[in-house]
Amino acid sequence: METEPKPFSQEEIEALVDARLKEHAESLKHSSHALEDLSLTPKQIEYALSLIAKISYDYVLAVEPEKLT
């Protein structure tokens, strides 16, 4: 015998939505700090420049490689 689920009240729904919005706003604050420093490590730069050198026979860069880092 299955029982019908109890529907949420308007107050419960509003409280859940409000809590989720606050959680989301808080997570956005924390994630923006993580995105601030997107600079490459020296090893990543070296690797990227080596890839550019490998494809330089088939493609032409629109900028000088020195301006990429």
LOBAVO-619145 format. One line per field, with one value per residue (C-alpha): residue number from 1; x, z, y. Coordinates in steps of 0.25 Angstrom, whole numbers, plus 2048, in hexadecimal, padded with zeros to 3 digits. Each point is the difference from the previous one (the first is absolute). Layout:
<dotis>
seq c(NUM  ...) .
px c(X  ...) .
pz c(Z  ...) .
py c(Y  ...) .
</dotis>
This chain:
<dotis>
seq c(1  2  3  4  5  6  7  8  9  10  11  12  13  14  15  16  17  18  19  20  21  22  23  24  25  26  27  28  29  30  31  32  33  34  35  36  37  38  39  40  41  42  43  44  45  46  47  48  49  50  51  52  53  54  55  56  57  58  59  60  61  62  63  64  65  66  67  68  69) .
px c(800  806  7FE  7FF  80C  7FD  800  80A  7FA  802  809  809  802  804  809  807  801  806  80A  804  802  809  808  802  804  80A  806  801  808  80A  801  804  80C  805  7FE  809  80E  7FF  80F  808  80B  80E  7FF  7F2  805  80C  7F7  7F6  80C  805  7F2  800  80D  7FC  7F4  807  803  7F1  7FA  804  7FD  7F9  809  80E  803  806  7F2  7F9  806) .
pz c(800  7FB  808  7F9  802  808  7F8  804  805  7FA  80C  7FF  7F1  802  80B  7F7  7F5  809  806  7F2  7FB  80C  7FE  7F1  803  80A  7F6  7F6  80A  802  7F2  7FB  809  7F9  7F2  803  7FE  7F3  7FC  7FB  807  7F9  7FC  7FA  7F8  7FB  7FB  7FA  7F8  7FC  7FA  7F9  7FA  7FB  7F9  7FA  7F3  7FE  806  802  80E  800  80B  804  80A  80A  801  804  80E) .
py c(800  80D  80D  80D  809  80C  80D  80B  80D  80D  804  7F3  803  80E  7FC  7F5  80A  80B  7F6  7FB  80E  804  7F3  804  80E  7FC  7F6  80A  809  7F5  7FB  80F  7FF  7F3  806  80D  7FA  7F9  802  7F4  7F9  801  7F2  802  80C  7F8  7F5  80A  806  7F3  7FC  80E  7FD  7F2  805  80D  7F9  7FE  80C  80F  806  80D  806  7FF  7F4  80A  807  7F3  7FF) .
</dotis>
